[in-house]
Amino acid sequence: MGNDDHRRHPTQWVLHLDESGDFASPGNAVLVAGIMLQERPSEAADQILAGVLRRIDPLVPYPPHATDLRQPAWWVARWMLADPAVREIHPARQVLDRAAATIQRGGSAPLLARMNEQLQLAQTPDYDALQLATRWLRDRDSALCRELESLARGAEDRYRAIGTQLRTLYGDARCHVVAAADPGGVSLEGADRYLSLLTVLFERVFALLRARPAQRHEVRVVAAQRHVTDTRMGRRRMLMPQDLGECVRQAERFPLFAPVSAPDTIVRILPWSSVSYREQVPPGVALADFVANRVRRVLLQGPGWEKANDEIVAVTGLTTMVPARVLPDGGAQPTIAATGAPREAVAAAFQGVSAMDLPLLSGRWTIEQAQRWIAVADTLRAEAAR
């Protein structure tokens, strides 16, 4: 009865995606990441999660931008722009008042000029302006800067608590990070770096779900909007669901239990929408913004796989290891893929090509996650030979 039910009613997933890093600079490390949740789309659940995100801190707007929160000057700018009612209730108002007074006394300091211009227009300063102002603030009063950094740590703790609660509620197999990373300098197929990396991410989603035999799956993808290259029109434009669909079509050729002919009817990845990162953005995408930013920071350090997973759990509350039920022991497998030689080695292993013939020349976590998936291919090949 259970197997018949799986055939009639596929397991429902929602995958919210965002990215982190400078995709316009080929040498820079970039990442596409998100949260994969075994759940049907639910407006009620979205409202609950959005409400939690709106309570990160009185100064943090919805949707929050994870990159900004790490800048001490951002907290000061938000305080200077805040409504009096917000200022009245904020628990750190004394620190923020001192910081605002310090900035105001700085007057026309060159490093503050850009931030002050934008504040006069009642705008939250851009990232470059915040970096300059943070530099000035750190040089002027390092102790005050550390107090502001504690506000950022508090916000991160509340973000992590959301991830931890989701993990506790759903379990690792039903709620986890999924990502694809390019450490920089890797030549990707296709004209657009983001879309090429998104294809690698979808390959990992196919691998994870095909490693759950006797189940059908439907994954609805909701991605944050961004500019991509349209090769047919020869220009940049906003990401559309059909772009997601093309990435899915390329990724479904991943050679773990790939269908004889497209499309895959066992694992269906459905491009649901691409959404603007504005006030109406789904809360899953807002949370994916934080996850992508923090996962990229962990991976930039080049740790081994076990350490990478531990640190990602520590900063996001969510795991990057999911059981592969296709294995006799159901061992957990990495949910983060890497571009370049590690990706090629994994695909080759599932095609029966010895991975020893392929160079694995990337950072440690990239090698070790590939080795774990190559071991899956080796195990399946040995089981088939018996």
C-alpha positions in Angstrom: 0.0 0.0 0.0 2.8 2.4 0.9 4.6 1.9 -2.4 1.4 2.4 -4.4 0.8 5.6 -2.5 4.2 6.9 -3.4 3.5 6.1 -7.1 0.2 7.9 -7.0 1.2 10.8 -4.9 4.8 12.1 -5.2 6.6 13.5 -2.2 6.3 17.3 -2.3 9.3 19.6 -1.8 9.8 23.4 -1.9 13.3 24.7 -2.8 14.0 28.4 -2.1 17.2 29.7 -3.7 19.4 32.7 -3.6 23.1 33.3 -4.4 26.2 34.8 -2.8 29.3 36.4 -4.3 30.3 38.5 -7.3 29.4 36.6 -10.4 30.8 39.3 -12.6 34.4 38.5 -11.4 35.5 35.1 -12.7 38.2 34.8 -10.1 35.8 35.3 -7.2 34.2 32.4 -5.4 30.5 32.3 -5.8 27.6 30.1 -4.7 24.0 29.3 -5.3 22.3 27.9 -2.3 18.9 27.4 -0.7 16.7 25.4 1.7 15.1 22.2 0.6 11.9 21.5 2.6 9.7 18.4 2.3 6.4 20.3 2.4 3.7 21.5 0.1 3.6 25.2 -0.6 1.6 26.8 2.2 0.6 30.4 2.5 -0.1 29.9 6.2 3.4 28.5 6.8 4.9 31.4 4.8 3.1 33.9 7.0 4.5 32.2 10.2 8.0 32.2 8.9 7.8 35.8 7.6 6.6 36.8 11.1 9.6 35.2 12.7 12.0 36.9 10.2 10.4 40.3 10.9 11.3 39.8 14.6 15.0 39.3 14.0 15.6 42.9 15.4 13.5 46.1 15.4 16.1 47.7 13.0 16.1 44.8 10.5 13.6 45.4 7.7 11.9 42.7 5.8 13.3 41.2 3.7 16.7 41.4 5.5 20.0 41.4 3.6 22.4 39.1 5.3 25.5 40.9 3.8 24.5 44.2 5.4 24.0 42.8 8.9 27.7 42.2 9.4 28.6 45.9 8.9 28.6 47.9 12.2 27.9 51.1 10.2 24.7 49.5 8.8 23.3 49.3 12.4 24.1 53.0 13.0 22.5 54.0 9.6 19.3 52.0 10.4 19.2 53.7 13.8 19.6 57.2 12.3 16.7 56.4 9.9 14.5 54.6 12.4 11.1 55.7 13.5 11.0 57.2 17.0 8.7 54.4 18.1 11.4 51.8 17.1 14.1 53.8 18.8 12.1 53.9 22.0 11.8 50.1 22.3 15.2 49.0 21.0 17.2 47.2 23.8 20.6 48.6 22.5 19.5 52.2 22.2 22.3 53.6 24.4 25.0 52.0 22.3 23.3 53.1 19.1 22.8 56.7 20.3 26.6 56.8 21.1 27.4 55.4 17.7 25.1 57.9 15.9 26.7 60.8 17.8 30.2 59.6 16.9 29.2 59.5 13.2 27.7 63.0 13.4 30.8 64.4 15.1 32.8 62.9 12.2 31.1 65.5 10.0 32.8 65.7 6.6 35.3 62.9 7.1 36.0 61.5 3.6 35.2 57.9 4.6 31.8 59.1 5.8 30.8 61.3 2.9 29.0 58.6 0.8 27.1 57.3 3.7 26.0 60.8 4.9 24.9 61.7 1.4 22.6 58.7 1.3 21.3 59.3 4.8 20.3 62.8 3.9 18.2 61.3 1.2 16.6 59.0 3.8 18.2 56.0 2.1 19.9 53.0 3.7 23.5 53.4 2.5 24.8 50.9 -0.1 27.4 48.2 0.7 30.4 50.2 -0.4 29.4 53.2 1.6 28.9 51.0 4.7 32.3 49.5 4.3 34.0 52.9 4.2 32.0 54.1 7.2 32.8 50.9 9.2 36.5 51.4 8.5 36.3 55.0 9.8 34.3 53.9 12.9 36.7 51.0 13.7 39.7 53.4 13.5 37.9 56.1 15.6 36.4 53.8 18.3 37.2 50.1 18.1 35.4 49.4 21.4 32.2 50.9 20.2 32.6 49.0 16.9 32.8 45.7 18.9 29.6 46.6 20.7 27.8 47.1 17.4 29.2 43.8 16.1 27.5 42.2 19.1 24.2 43.4 17.6 25.1 41.5 14.4 25.9 38.4 16.3 22.6 38.6 18.1 20.8 38.8 14.8 22.7 35.9 13.5 21.8 33.9 16.6 18.2 34.5 15.9 18.6 33.4 12.2 20.3 30.3 13.4 17.5 29.6 15.8 15.1 29.6 12.9 17.2 27.0 11.0 17.5 24.9 14.2 13.8 24.9 14.8 13.1 23.8 11.2 15.7 21.1 11.5 14.1 19.9 14.8 10.6 19.9 13.3 11.4 18.2 10.0 14.6 16.3 10.6 17.7 16.3 8.3 16.2 14.1 5.6 13.3 16.5 5.1 14.9 19.9 5.7 18.5 20.8 4.6 20.8 23.1 2.8 21.5 22.4 -0.9 24.1 24.3 -2.8 26.6 24.5 -5.7 29.9 26.4 -5.4 32.4 27.7 -7.8 35.7 28.4 -6.0 36.7 30.8 -8.8 38.6 30.5 -11.9 36.6 27.4 -13.1 35.5 27.5 -16.7 31.8 26.7 -16.7 29.7 25.6 -19.7 27.3 28.2 -21.0 27.3 32.0 -21.4 26.0 32.8 -17.9 27.9 31.8 -14.8 24.8 31.9 -12.5 22.8 29.6 -14.8 25.7 27.2 -15.2 26.1 27.0 -11.4 22.4 26.5 -11.0 22.6 23.5 -13.3 25.2 22.0 -11.0 22.9 22.6 -8.0 20.0 20.8 -9.8 22.3 17.9 -10.6 22.9 17.5 -6.9 19.1 17.7 -6.2 18.6 14.9 -8.8 21.3 12.8 -7.1 19.9 13.3 -3.6 16.3 12.3 -4.6 17.2 9.5 -7.0 19.2 8.0 -4.0 15.8 7.4 -2.4 14.5 4.4 -4.3 10.8 3.6 -4.7 9.7 7.2 -4.3 8.5 9.8 -6.7 9.3 13.5 -6.0 8.1 16.9 -7.1 10.3 19.9 -6.2 8.9 23.4 -6.7 11.7 25.9 -7.2 11.3 29.5 -6.1 14.5 31.6 -6.9 15.4 35.2 -6.1 15.5 37.3 -9.3 18.8 38.4 -10.8 20.2 39.4 -14.2 21.3 36.6 -16.5 22.7 36.6 -20.0 20.2 35.8 -22.8 22.4 34.3 -25.6 19.6 34.4 -28.2 18.9 38.1 -27.7 22.5 39.0 -26.9 21.7 41.0 -23.8 21.2 40.8 -20.0 17.7 40.5 -18.6 16.0 39.3 -15.5 15.9 35.6 -14.6 12.6 33.9 -15.7 11.1 30.5 -14.9 12.0 29.2 -18.4 15.7 29.8 -17.5 15.2 27.5 -14.5 13.5 25.0 -16.7 16.5 24.9 -19.1 18.8 24.3 -16.2 16.6 21.4 -15.0 16.6 19.8 -18.5 20.4 19.9 -18.6 20.8 18.6 -15.0 18.4 15.7 -15.3 21.0 13.9 -17.4 23.0 13.4 -14.3 23.9 9.7 -14.5 22.6 8.3 -11.2 19.5 6.4 -12.3 19.0 8.8 -15.2 15.9 8.2 -17.3 16.3 6.5 -20.6 14.6 9.4 -22.2 13.7 12.9 -20.9 11.9 14.1 -19.0 12.5 12.4 -15.6 9.1 11.2 -14.4 10.4 10.0 -11.0 12.1 13.2 -9.9 10.4 16.3 -11.3 11.9 19.7 -10.6 9.3 22.3 -11.4 10.4 25.9 -12.1 7.7 27.7 -10.0 8.7 31.3 -9.9 11.5 33.9 -9.8 10.8 36.6 -7.3 12.0 40.1 -6.7 13.8 40.6 -3.4 11.4 43.1 -2.1 8.8 43.4 0.7 6.6 40.6 -0.8 9.4 38.1 -1.3 8.6 34.6 0.1 10.2 34.2 3.5 11.9 31.0 2.3 13.9 33.1 -0.2 14.7 35.7 2.5 16.1 32.8 4.7 18.0 31.4 1.7 19.7 34.8 1.3 21.2 34.4 4.8 22.0 30.7 4.2 23.8 31.4 0.9 25.9 34.2 2.5 27.0 32.2 5.5 27.6 29.0 3.7 29.9 30.8 1.2 31.9 32.3 4.1 32.4 28.9 5.6 33.5 27.3 2.3 35.9 30.2 1.5 38.1 28.9 4.4 38.7 25.7 2.5 37.9 23.3 5.3 37.6 19.5 5.0 34.1 18.2 4.5 33.3 17.2 8.0 34.4 20.5 9.4 32.5 22.4 6.7 29.3 20.6 7.6 29.8 21.2 11.3 30.5 24.9 10.8 27.5 25.3 8.4 25.2 23.7 11.0 26.8 26.1 13.6 26.0 29.2 11.6 22.7 28.3 9.9 21.2 25.6 12.1 20.8 23.4 9.0 22.7 20.3 7.8 24.4 19.6 4.5 24.3 15.8 5.0 21.3 13.7 3.9 20.9 9.9 4.1 21.2 8.1 0.8 18.8 5.2 1.2 20.1 3.6 -2.0 23.2 2.5 0.1 23.0 -0.6 2.3 23.9 1.4 5.4 21.9 4.5 4.3 25.0 6.6 4.8 24.5 10.4 4.6 25.8 12.2 1.5 26.9 15.9 0.9 24.2 18.2 -0.4 26.8 20.7 -1.6 28.3 20.2 -5.1 31.5 21.8 -6.5 32.2 22.8 -10.1 35.2 21.7 -12.2 37.1 18.5 -11.7 35.1 17.3 -8.6 31.9 17.6 -10.6 33.4 15.7 -13.6 34.8 13.0 -11.3 31.4 12.3 -9.7 29.6 12.1 -13.1 32.3 9.9 -14.5 32.1 7.5 -11.5 28.4 7.0 -12.1 29.1 6.3 -15.8 31.6 3.6 -14.8 34.8 5.6 -15.4 37.5 5.3 -12.8 37.7 8.5 -10.8 41.5 7.9 -10.4 42.0 9.0 -14.0 40.5 12.5 -13.3 42.3 15.3 -11.5 40.9 16.6 -8.3 42.7 19.8 -7.9 40.4 22.0 -5.7 40.1 22.8 -2.0 39.7 20.1 0.5 35.9 20.2 1.0 35.4 20.0 -2.8 37.5 16.9 -3.0 36.0 15.1 0.0 32.4 15.7 -1.0 33.2 14.3 -4.5 34.9 11.3 -2.9 31.8 10.5 -0.9 29.6 10.5 -4.0 32.2 8.4 -5.9 32.0 5.9 -3.1 28.2 5.7 -3.7 28.9 4.9 -7.4 31.5 2.3 -6.5 29.1 0.6 -4.0 26.2 0.5 -6.5 28.5 -0.9 -9.2 29.8 -3.6 -6.7 26.2 -4.5 -5.8 25.2 -4.8 -9.4 28.1 -7.2 -10.1 27.1 -9.7 -7.5 
